[in-house]
Amino acid sequence: MTAHPAYEQSWTIYGQRQLDRGYSPPVPDRIDWGFWPGVGPGAEVLGDVRGKRVLDIGSGPGHHAVHLAREHGALVDGVDLSPTQHRRALNDHGAEPGVRFLCGDVAEHLRHAEPYEAAYGIRSFGCIDPHHLLPALRDGLVDGAPLVFSALHTDADAREPAGEVVPRQEFIRLRGEEPIPTRMWTLTPLLWEGLLTEHGFRVEGIELLTAPDHDNPVTLQLVRARRHRTAGRPRVTSRPRGHRPPAPHAAIGVGAIVFGERGLLLGRHRHGTWELPGGTVEPGESLHDTVVRELAEETGLVARPQDVRLLGTLVDHVADVVRVTVGAVVTAWQGEPSDQPHESVGGWRWWALDQLPQGLFVCSAQILTSWRSDLPPIDHAPAHFTPYADRTSSLRPPSR
């Protein structure tokens, strides 16, 4: 089963009309789940999302995702099936730190993505077949993750929600424009609760959001649920082979690309090579945290884990030691680079990409080659490069 084609077609028409009008909604001061500012709760119903991976289902022009990233510190992936809505998001917010926008079927995206820690949909949830979306959300959210969405309850014609899980024709309305027909699942709260429970969610509350204008019959449901795995399912165990640590035979490190208006940041090692900020991963540390720590220790620049986009892994070897290097792009930072006490790399300088210095450190050379194909030819030892699934956000211009 796939996403309903009428949804893509209707929202593609809507997005194109907004592009033609040149309209971009401002980034809001709060999340409004309905059509009316200040009606109902805001983003607090999602809980604390700082530093968490959050999915925006049907992200449209992207302004809600940007609000969550800026004001609440979330790492938001906005997914929308409409290419014109996706274009609106990229046009206005394509370089926004902590946010990336993807065009495609959100259920298909969930089948290949790392599980999310929260998910939400603002007036978009009812546009997707719940039998298509909910199984993917069940498998694509971590245990205990909140799922919050708003969906149409009664429409502009005062029609009540349907008592069975079938789509019906609704209209997307733009002032001064011909209404755009589409298909929506406009369901009763009882049906939404049953569907969510069937697919592994515990419903925590459903409230109706009504227009402050009493002559407006439109009502929305705000549904709050949480991913809930069955308590009785047996856990799968794991254990080490023995009590001794494995014999060391590999080294793993990171290299950080800091690239801005002044160029690419490189430092001079005491052994003479020019290299990116970076170093080795410490026990218990994530790759994002390693990049942030090494950047601060070597250059004094301050970044956050959500400002780090991983490019992929490079595998080569030095003698009998397998070397694994992870390239990363730092999309935002604070401060000015400076030499740090007791560090082996200093003399930090900004270099134009077409004037890179001779004598690059081999790992830095490998990372730069995997980052951009338009750089001048760089000689280095061969390495096997495995890119991560989506690197588009790593290629955006950085913001400071």
Secondary structure, 3 states (H helix, E strand, C coil): CCCCHHHHHHHHHHHHHHHHHCCCCCCCCCCCCCCCCCCCCCHHHHCCCCCCEEEEECCCCCHHHHHHHHHHCCEEEEEECCHHHHHHHHHHHCCCCCEEEEECCHHHHHHHCCCECEEEECCCHHHCCHHHHHHHHHHHECCCCEEEEEEEEECCCCCCCECCCCCEEEEECCCCCCCEEEEECCECHHHHHHHHHHCCEEEEEEEEEECCCCCCCCEEEEEEEEECCCCCCCCCCCCCCCCCCCCCCEEEEEEEECEECCEEEEEEECCCCEECCEEECCCCCCHHHHHHHHHHHHHCCECCHHHEEEEEEEEEEECCEEEEEEEEEECCCECCCCCCCCCCEEEEEEECHHHCCCCECHHHHHHHHHHCCCCCCCCCCCCEEEECCCCHHHHCCCCC
